[in-house]
Amino acid sequence: MAYAAAVASECASFQGRFEPFADLLFETQDSVQQLGLAEIGRRVGIVDLEAFKECEEGSDSKRRVDADIAAGISIGISGTPGIVLGRRMIVGAAPVDTILAFIREAGLQP
């Protein structure tokens, strides 16, 4: 479901609903298949569900996801999560303290 969810997230972004869509995906990750991506879209306020469904089937949104996957692979990211901060990379789940340390090392404030 990850690829389909990524494509659907792109489609949600076209209607200004990326963040609520992504949030609900994570909240319902154990039941996404039962709910369906269109239902998640409806729940977060995607108004034009027909356009959303057409977008999911279209090649533009898939090309965007494929380009993101290719970009990640080209720098050594082989899965999610993958975090790149400056010249440092975390591939896979990492403790919050590790991520915060990377942020501080980059001179940023968490």
N, C-alpha and C positions, 0 to 999 in steps of 0.2 A: 504493500500500500504506500510505501514511502515515495515512490516515483509519482504515482497518481496524486498523492497529497501535495507534492511539490508543484506539480502542474496546476492543480486546483488552487493552490496558494497564489500562483502567478495570476490566475484568472480572477481571484478575489481582489488582488491588488488593482486590477484594471477598473474595479468598481469602488475603489477606496476602502476596502474592507480587509486588507491583508492582516493587520495586527489582531483584530478580533477573531478572524478566521484561524490564524495560527494559534492563538490562545485557546480557542475551543477545540482545535485538533489535539493539542496536548492534554487538555482536560478530559477529553473523551477517547483518548488513544486506545483504550481497551475495547471500545465499541464502535470504532469508526466504520468498520465493514458493515455492521448491522444498521447503523444510522444512514450511511451513505454521505458522500461529499456534498451533494446538492442539499441535503437536509441540514448539514452543518452550515452551508452557505445561507440557507433560508433563516436559520436561527440567529445568524450574526447580521442580518439585515441586507443581504444582497438582494437588490430590488429586481433586477432583470435575470431571473434564473435561466431563461432560454439562452440568453447571451453567455451566461456562465457555462452552461452545458456545451454550447457550441465551441467556446474557448477551450474547454477541456479536451475536446476532440480535435481541435485545430493544431496546425503544425507550428505556429508562432510561439505559443506558450511552451510547447515541448522543446523547440529549438533553444529557448532561453534557459530552460532547466538543463538541457544537454550541454550548453556552453558553460554553465556554472560547474557541472560535474567535470567537464574536461579541464577547466581552469584549476579546480582543486587537485585533480590527478596530476596535472603538470607541475605542481609544486610539492607533491608528496602526500596530499591528503587522500586517504583511501576509504574514509567513512565519516560518519557523523558521531559526535560533534568533531569539528575541526576548527581550531582557532589559530589565526596567524596574527601576531602582534610584532611589528617591526621585523626582525630577522629570526624571531623565535616562533616555534610552532608547537601546539599541543594537538595530538591526534588521539581521539578517544576521550572518554570521560576522565576528568581530572578533579581533584579536590578543589574546593573554592579557594583555599589558601594558596594553592599553586597558581591559579589564575590571577588572584589578586597580586601575588608577588610579580608575575610577568607584567601586569599593568603598572605597578610601581616602578619596576626596572625600566620601563619605557618612558618614565617621567610623567605619567598620567595619574590622575586621581580617580580611584574607584568610586 
